[in-house]
Amino acid sequence: MKVKEPYMEKSVRVIRKMLGRVKPAFYVISGSGQKKVSEFFETLQTVPFSRLSGFSSPTVKGHSGKLSLCTFEKTHFLVQCGRNHLYEKGKMDDVIFPVKVAKKLGIPRILFLNSAGAVKKELQTGDVVIITDHINFMFQNPLFARSSIKIGNCFVSMRPSYESDFIRFLRKRKKGYFKFGVYAGVTGPSYETKAELDFLEKAGADVVGMSTVMEAIYARYLGLKISGASLVANARKSSTSHDEVIRTANRSLKKISEIIKLFVKFLNR
C-alpha cells in the first residue's frame, strides 16, 4: 500500500517535538551492522521507528530501526540506524520515505552510509570507500511514473551527484586513510556471481551494495546535497554471508563514526 502523506505529517510532528529548537545540520542514514554508530556521539534523544508513522521497521539483521538526535563539536544531526531495502517488501515508498521526512524538516544534507562488497580486487575488508559517483543497476527509479511528480520535474541532473567539496576535503585532510570510488547499486538480495562482479568492474564500479542509489536519486530530486561512504564488508572472493557483513561492520564502527566526525569538521571549516 502506498505511504499516505498524513503519515509524514505525524512523523515530522514527533521528530520536531524531539528536536525542540534544535536545527540539525544534516541527516545520516546508516547501513547494515552499523546500528550502534550513534553511540560514538553524545545522544540527546532517541525515538524508535514504531513511533514514527511511515517508517517501516527493517526486517534485516543489523538494522535496529531508531532515529537519534546526536551532537559533536556543537553541531547537531540526526542518525537513522536502520533502513529499508527494495528486496524486503518491494516498496519504493518505504525506501525513500526518510528522505522525504528530512526535506520536510528543512535539513539540507544527507550522509548515506552503507556496507558493501568489493568489486575491485585491491580493496580489503574494513576499507572505507568515499562514494564519488554511483551506477544504478537496480533498473528502477524512484521518480518513475509517480503521480506526485510533474512530468518535466523528473529530469533531475545527477552530475555531480555527491558533494564534490566534501570529497576534496577528505582527499586533502585524510590522504591515504580512505579510498574513493564508484558505488554500484543492485536490488539483491542474492550476492553477485563472479561474472556479475567482472561485469561491474568493467562498468567502472569499485564497490557494490543493495541500497543508497534510490535514496540518493530522490534526495537530488528534492534539492538536497548528498554525500556517501561504503564500508567494505567483504573483499572480493568466492563467497560471503550476511553474518560476515554484520561482523565486519561491528568491528569497523570507529571508522564509520570517523566519517561523521569529518563531515562535521567539513561543515564547520
N, C-alpha and C positions, 0 to 999 in steps of 0.2 A: 504494500500500500504506500502511495506517495506521501512523503512527510508534509504535513499541513503547516502553513506559515504560523498559525497561532502557537504551535509548539515552540517556534523560535522565540516568540514574544515571552513565553513562560520561562524559557531557559535564560534569556537575556535579563529578565527581571531578577531571577535568583542570583545570577552572576553579579549583576550591578549591586545587589544588596551586599554580597560578599566583598566587593571592591570598595564600597563606600565612596570616598572622594579620590581614591587612587585611580590613576590612568596608566594602565600597562603600556610599556614601550613596544612590546612585541608578544607574540603568541608562539609557544613551542608545541609541536606535535611529535611525540617520541615513538620509537619503534619497538619491535619485538625484543623482549628481555630487558627493556630499558625502564621498567615501571618504577624503579627506585631512584631514578635520576634526580627527582625533585629533592631528595633527602640530602643532596650536596649543597643545598642552599637554605637560607632561612625561609621557612614556610610559614606564612601568616595565617592562611586558611585553606581548607580543602573541602570540596563538595563532590560526592560520588555521582556517577552518571545516572544513578537511579532517581536522583532529584532534579535531573536536567531533561526535560521533555525533548524528545527528538534525538538525544544522544543515545544511540543503541549500544548496549553493553557488549564489548568484544567477546567472541566465543573462542578465541585462540589463546593458548597458554602463553604467558609472558606479557599480557596486556591487562592491566588492573582495572581500568575504567574509572578514572577520577580526574578532577581538574583542580590544580593547586595555584594559589597566589604566592609567588616567591619574590625574594628580593636579593640583590647582590650589588654592592657598591652604590647603594641608594637608588638603584634602578629596579622598578617593579615589572614583573612579567608573569604571564600565565603559562603553566606547564600542563599539557594534556597527556596523561600517562595512559596509553592505550588508544588504539584507532581501529576502525572497521576497514575491512578489505572487500573488494568486489567478490572474491571467491567464497566469502562467508554466507551472504544472503543474496548476492547478486543485485543489490540495491545501490544504485549510484547516489541516491539521496542520503543514505547513511554515511557514505564516504565523504561527501562534500559538505555535509551539514555543519561541522565545526568551523569550516572556512567562512561560511555564511554568517555564523554567530560572531566570529572575530571581526568581520566587516561591520556588523550591526553594532558592536561595542565600540567601534571607532579605533580599533587597533590597526596601525598602518603596515605592520610587518609580520610575516610568519617565518619561523625557522623550522624546516622539516628535517627530522632525524629518522633514520631507518637502519635496520640490519640487513645487509645484502651479501650476495655471493660474489666472489671474484670472477671476472671474465678474463682479465689479463693475468698471465701466469706469474708475473713478478710480484703481484700483490700477495701479502701474507695475512693470515688470520690475526685479527687485532688491529690491522691498519685502519686509519680513518681517512676516507676519501671525501674531500670537499667537492660538492657537485657543481660543475661548471656549466652543464647543459644536460638535457635528457633526450631519450628516444622513446617515443610512445609505441611500444609493441603490444599494448593491450587491445589495440584495434577497436577502441571505444573512445568516446569523447564526452565530457560532462556538458558540453554546450550543444550537443546534437539533438535536434528535434525537441527542445524544451519550450513549453508554452510560455514560460516566464521570460524568455529571451526573445527580443525582437530580431527578425532577420535583418542583418546589417550590423547589429551589435555583436554577433557571434564571431566575427572575423577578427580575432584577437592576435595582436602581434606577439610572438614568442621569442623575438630576438632583440636584445638578450632576455633570457628568462630569469636567470639567477643574478642577484645583485653583484655587479662587477666590482663595485668599490670594496665590498667585504672580501671578495676573492683576492683582490690586490693587497688589501690589508693583511690577510693571512700569509700571502706569499712573502711579504716583506718581514712580517713580525715572527712568523714561525717557519722559516725556510727549512725544509727537510723534516719537519715534525709531522706534517700532514702530506697526503698525496692529493692530487687534483685530477678529476676525470669526469667522464660521462656516465650517467645512470640510465640503464635500460629498464623500463617498466614493463612487466608481463603480468598476466592475470593469475598464474598459478592455478591451483595450489601444488601441483606436481613440480618437482625441481627439473632443471634443464638437462636435456640429453647432451652428450658430447658434441653431436652435430649442431645442436642449437647454440652451444657455447662457442663453437667455431664460427658459426654464422654471426653471432652477436659481436665477436671480436673483429671480424671483417667489416661489420657495420659501424665500428668506431666506439663501441661500449667498453667501459672499464669494469663496471660492476652491474649486477642485475638484481632486481627485487620486485616485490609484488604490491608496492604502494607508491605514494608520493606524486606520481605523474598526474593522476586525475585531480588531486587536490591542488597541485601547482597550476594546472591549466585554469581551474576555476578561480583561484586566487588572482591570477593575472587578469582574468575577465573582470573581476571586481576592482581592479586597480591597486591591489596590494603588492608590496615589494616582498620578494621571496628569496630565501637562502636555504641551503640544504647540505647535509652531510650523511655519508653512509659509513657505518661500522662494518668492516669486512668480517663477517661472522664465520665464513668458511673459505679457505683458499681453494683454488681450482684443483679438483681432484676427482676421483672416480665416483664418490658418493658423499652424501651428508644427511643430516636429520634435523628436525626442528629442535630436539633436545640439545643438540650440539650448538645450534644457533643461540639458544637461551643461555647456555653455559658461557659461551664466548662473550655475550653481551653483559652478563653479570660480572665477569672478570674485567670488563673494559668500561665500567660505569664512570670511573675517574676521567678517562679520555673523553667520554661523551659529555660529561659536565664541563670539561675544559672548553669545548666548543661554545657552550652557552656563555661561559665567563668571557671568552674572547669576543663574542657577539656584543656583550655589554660594553666592553672596552672599545670596540669599534664604534658603537653609537655615542659613547662619551668622549671620543678622541678630540 
